[in-house]
């Protein structure tokens, strides 16, 4: 955490100093004392938060559905392990623990991030037009799991914890509104339409709901929410059934295209039921998606403490927080693509924030609606839950000698305000052809060509490794056949 002058000094290294180190395709700068102290302060505030106990280990009638919505370009099915986001690591912990029988009442499901589909990914990454489809897909997965729970236990009182990173955090907020408005619909009466990527584009429910609207208690974990593009056209206010929420906001994100959303007031609010902390690091530092992830681990550990507080028995574990300055760095995320701009940050050294959480049209329909704040908590629903101060678990000791995993390829970097402004203008006008033309122009730049060449070299190496493996397997099979043949002759 730093004032304007300190921020500028960090990001603009004077001439004559050593060249900045790199990670994930961008320069990195050492996390300073303010950055590291920001996590200690966040942990202190988190320990004062009052979280609802949604799950009791000895009560089989309290299942918790954890909805995990990944960030733009993030796909756990394709990402290298070093680039998995923190929320994916939490998802895997939950599923692995469930498989071991550790918490049978807690189940997690996952939806990939915007811009990860096989077709139309570039346009989607720019505009985020699959925002609603991904939230609807998660709702489908939710009611299908809820139906299984209800069939096995008609007394089940299902609860929800929605978590997301980046635009996935905005999807998580929107998903909670679907649960608020619909309750738990009966999936056996649902008529879906899906696109070629398997995402739900529309649905009609033809049977009564399993649980009425507004009666499913929810919590939300929002890791640096960003509403770039189409998400801003949707009502993303946390609804009354969200009785607790925790937001982690990146201080050092500079990109104009990654303005943060303020879903919650800064600090503790609403009688300590909600908390928004700002910590050192860029967007994907908070998302825990870089190999040099000292700050990312700290962010995810905050999430672990919050989610564990929703249960009377912890179901997630923390990771060791590295002390090595080589691991604790702030990434210059604006260098990932030359299309990114930093005009807002350059003016005052502070990240721009978007206060509006719903479209202006909503306020025009009802002048009493506050489109800049979450909705008030449902007091009757809230009264059903005991609350506890969030227990802060001890952090494991770091094992010396552990190296950070390396990213297989690096992205191009640079600055290109003009190109991005053209892309933004084309996107705003829904000019897909124009946007593609700008992207093609970018791909002809030296930076992009270097990025593509690195990708080709990586793919070539992968192909060579695969061919060598196949050759070894073929030789082994041939030798085995010869041995078997010789044995037959001896018999």
N, C-alpha and C positions, 0 to 999 in steps of 0.2 A: 504494500500500500504506500503510495507516494504522492507528493504534491506535483503540480504541473511541471515545475522546473526539474525535479528529480526524474519524472517520467521521460522528458525529452532527453536528458542526459543518458538514460539507460538505452534508449533506442537509437541514438545518434552518437556512435563511438567516435571520439576525436581522431584525426589523422595521426599516424605514427604508432598507434596502439596495435597489438597483435590482431590479426584477422579473426573475426568471431567464429566460433565453432558452429558446426552444422548438425542437424538431426532431422530426419523426415523430409529432407529437401529444402529446409529453411535454416537461417541463422538462429542461434540460440544465445541468450544472455543469462548470466548467473542470476538465480533467484536471490534477492537481497534480504536483509533482515526483516524489512517490512512485509515482504511476501510471505516468509515463513511464519512471522508473528500473526499474520492474518488468519492462518489456519488454527493457531492456538486460540485466537479470539473467537473464531467460528465455533470451535469445539466448546469453549466456555459458554457461549450463548446456547448452543445445542443442549448442553447439560441442564439448562434452565427451562427448556421447552417442556410442555406438558402434552405427552402423546397418549392417544387412546389405546387401550389394550384390546385389540380386536380378536386375538387368538389366545386361547388357554390350552396348553398342551393336553390337559386331561379332559377336555370337552370336545367330543367328536362332532358336535353339532355346529362348530364354528369354522368352516373352511374359508381360506383366504386365497383369492385369485390375484396373482401378481401379473399385471399387464406391462410388458417391456417393449417400448417402441424406440427403435434405433434412430440415429442421426442421419443427415443427408450423406449419401455415399457410403454408409456403413452397412455391411452385410456379413453377419457372422459365418454364413455358409461359404463365403469367398475370401474374407479378410485373412491375412496372415495373423498368427496368434499375437504378434507384437503390436498389431494395430487394432485389436479388438477394443471396443469401448468398455468403460467401467461398468455400464449397466448390463452388457453382455456377460461380463465376468460374474456379476451378481445372479443373472439368469442361470448360468451354468452351475453356480454353487447351489442354487435352490433345487434344480433338477437332480443334481448328483446326490444331494442330501436326501431328497425324496426317494431316490432309487435305493438308498441304503436304509430306508425306513425311519429316518430321523425325525421327519415332520410330515406325516401323512396328510395333515389338514392344509398344507400350503402347496399350491401348484402355480407354476409360472408358464406363460406363453409369450411368444415373440413375433414381432413383425419387423421386417427389414426396413431400412431407411429410404427416404425419398431419393430417386435417381439411381436405384440399384437394379432395376428391371432389365431384361434383355433387350427390349425395344423402347425407344423414346427416352432413354435415360438422360441424355444431354439436356433436352428441353425440360424434362421434369426437374433436374437438378437446378436449373435456372429459375423456374417458376414455382416449383412445388405443387404441380397440379394434381398429384395423387394424394394430397394431404387427406382429403375426406375418405378416399377409398381405403387408405391404410387404417384409419380409425375405425371404419366400418368393418374391415377385415378382422381387426382385433375384437370388435364387439361380437362378431360371429363366433370366433374362437371362445370367447367368454361364455356366451349363452349355451354353447355346446357342452362345455365343461360343467357349467352350472346344472344343466339337465342331467348329466351323469351323477352329479352329487345329489340332486333332488330325487332321482330314481332310487339311489342307494339309501338315502336318508331323507324322508319327507320333512323331518324337523330341521333340516339344515338351514342356518341363517348365514347366508353367503355375504362376505365382505370383499372389498376390492382395494388394492394398492396399485395405482397407475404410476409408472415411472418412464421417463424418457430423457433423451439428450438432444440438444439443438432443436431442429424442427420436429424431431420426435417428441420432445417435451411439450411442444404446442399440440401435437396429436394426442398426447396423454391427457392434456387439459380438456381437449375437445371430446375425447373418449369418455371422460367423466360426465360430460353433459349428456351424451347418449344414454349412459346408464341412469342418470337422473331423470331424463325425459321418458325413457321406455321401461325402466325397471329391468326385469329379466324376462325377455320374451321367450316364448316356446319355440325352439328351433325346428320342431317337427312341423310347424305351420308356416315356416319361412320360405318365401319364393325369391331366390337370388338371381341376379345377373352379375356375371364376372367378366373381367377383361382377359386378354390373352396372357396376362401375367398372373392370373388367378386372384386378382384383387376385386373386392366387392364394389360394383358400381351402383347398384340399387337393390332394394329389398322391400318386400311386402310381407307383413305379418298377418296371418289369417286366424290365429287362435288366441285365446286370452293369455295374458302374461303369467309366468310362474310366480313372479313377485311384482307387486304394483310399482308404478313410477314413484321416485322419491323415497323409497324405503330401503335402499341398499346403501349401507354406510361405506364411505370411501376415504382413502388417504391418497396424497399425491407427492411424488418426488420429482422435481423439475431441475435437471442439470443444465444450466445455462441455456434457457429457452430462447430461440431465435425465430421470428415469424416471417422471414423474407419471402416475398411473393404472395401466392394465393392464400396461405394461411391467414393473412390479415383480413380476408373477406369472410371469415367465420367467427362465430361467437365462441371465444376461448376462455371466458370467465369461469373460474371454478364455481360449481353450483352449490346449493345448500347442503347436499348430501356429502360433500367433501368436508369432513369434520377436522381434518388436520392436513397440513402441507408444509413441505420444506423445499426451498429454492436455493440453489448455489449459483452465484453470478460471477463471471470472469471479469476481473478489473482490467486486464491488459490486452483485451481484444480490440484491435484498431480498425478493422475493416468496416467500411460503410455498409457492406452487404451482410454484416453480422451484428446489426444493432440488437441489443438485448430487450427482452420483454420484462416488464415489472409486474409480475402476477401478484406479488405480495409486497406490502410496505417493507422498507429496510428494517432489519432487526426483528425482534419479537413483536407480535401483535395479537389482537383478539384474545386477551387473557392468556397469553403464552401458548396458544394453540397453533400458531403459525409462525414461521421463521424464514427470513431471507437474509443470507450472508453473502458478502462480497469478498472474494479471496484472490490472491495474486495468481497470475497466469493468463494465457490466451484461451480461446474458446476450447480447443481440443486438449489443452492441458487439463481443464476442468473435466472434459469428457474422458480423460485417461486413455487417449488413443495414440500416444507417441511412444517410441522405444525408450527415450529418456523421460521417464514418467514419475519423477519424484513428487511433483505437484499433483499429478494425476492420481497417484496412490493415495495421497492425503485427501483429495476430493472424494474418491470412492470410499475411503474409510469413514468420512462423515456420513455418507449415504448408508453404510453398514450400521452405524450406531442408530440412525433414525429408524431404519426398517426393523431392526431388532427390537426397538421399543414398542412396535405394534404387537408384539407377542410377549407372553410372560416367560418364554424360554427362548434365548437367542438362537437363530437359525442360520446366521451368516457369520463369517469370520473375517477379521481384518488381515491386511498384509503389512509386512515390515516397511516402515517409512525410511528410505535411504538418507543417510547423513552426508554422503559424498556430494560435494558441490557439483561434480560432473554430472550427477543425475538430477539435481534440482535446478532446473532451467526454465526460462520463459521463452516460448517459441515465437518467432516473428511470422505469424500466420499469414500476414498480407503478402508474403513472398511466394506462397504456393502457386499463384497464377498471376500473370501480368494484367489480368482483367480486374483485379481487385483495386479498390481505391480507399483512401484514408482521410478524406477531406474533413470529416467531422472531428476526428481525433486530432488532426493537425492544428485545428483552430484553438483548442484549449487543453490538449493533453488528456482529455477524458473520453471514455467510451460513450457513444450516443445510446440513448435508451428510448424505447417506444412504450408510451404509457397506455395507448389505446388497445383494449383487449377484445373489442367487438366492432363490427362495421358501424359507420355513422348512421346507416339506414335504420338500425335498431333504435337509436335515440330519437329519430324522427317519428317513429311509430309510437313511442312512449317517452315523453319528455322526462319522466321520473327515473328512467333507467340510467344507471351510472356505468358507462362502457369502459371506464378506466380502473375498475376494481372488481374483485371477486364478489359473489353474492353472499349475503349473510348466512351463517350456519343455521341449519334446521335444529332448533332447540330440543324438540322432542326426540329426534334421532340421536343427537349428541348426548342427551341425558341417559341413554342406555349403556354408556361406556364409562368405566372407571379410567382415570388417567394417571400416568406416572411420569416423573421427571425422566428424561431420556438418559439411560445408563451409558456412561462412556467407558467402553471396554478398554482394557490394556492393549497397547499395540505390541505385536510380536517383535522380538529383537532381530535386527538385521543379521543375516549370515554373510560374513565377509567373503569377498571373492566372487560374488555373483555379478555377472556382466549383464547389461541390458541387451535384450534381443535387438537384432538389426532389421531394418526395413529392407525388403528385397529391391525396391526401386525408389527413385526420388522423383518428385514432381518438378515441373519447370517453375521458375520464379521470375519476378521482375515487376515492373510497374507499367500500367497501360490505362490511364484514366479514360482516354478517348474511346478505346475499344470497349471498355466496360459500359460506358455511357451509351454507346450505340446498341450494345446487347440489351441493356436495361430498357432503352426506348422501344426496341423491337418486341421485347417481352411484354411491356405494358400495353402495346398495341395488338398483342396476340399475333404478331407477325412471325410465324414459325420459320418461314423461308428466310426472312431477314436475319433472325437470330442464328440460323445455321450458317449463313454467309459470314457473319462476324466470327463464329467459332472456326470456320474454315480458314479465315484470314489469320486468326491467332495461331492455328496449327502450322502455318507457313513461317512463323517467326523462328529465329534461331533457338530461343529458349524452349519452345514447344518441340522443335525438331530434336533437340538434345534429350528432352523427356521421352519422346517416342523411340529414339534410338536406344535409350536405356531399357525401355520396355521390350524392344525387339531382342536386345542382347540377353535380357533375362529369360524371355521365352525360348530363345535359341539354346541357352544353357539348360533350361528345363527339358527341352526336347532331346538334347544330347544325353542328359542324365537318364531319361526314360529309355532311350534307345540302348544305352549301355546296360541298364537293368534288364531289359528284355533279352539282350544277347546273353547275359549271364544266366538267366532263367532257361533260355533255349539250350545252352550248352549243358547246364545241369540236367535237364530232361533227357538230352541225348546220351549223356554219360550214364544216367540211371537206366535208360533203355538198353544200353550195351551191357551193363552189369546184369540186368534181368535176363537178357538173351543168353549171356554166357552161363548163367546159373541154370537155365533151361537145358542147355546142351549138356551140362554135367549130369543133370538128372536123367 
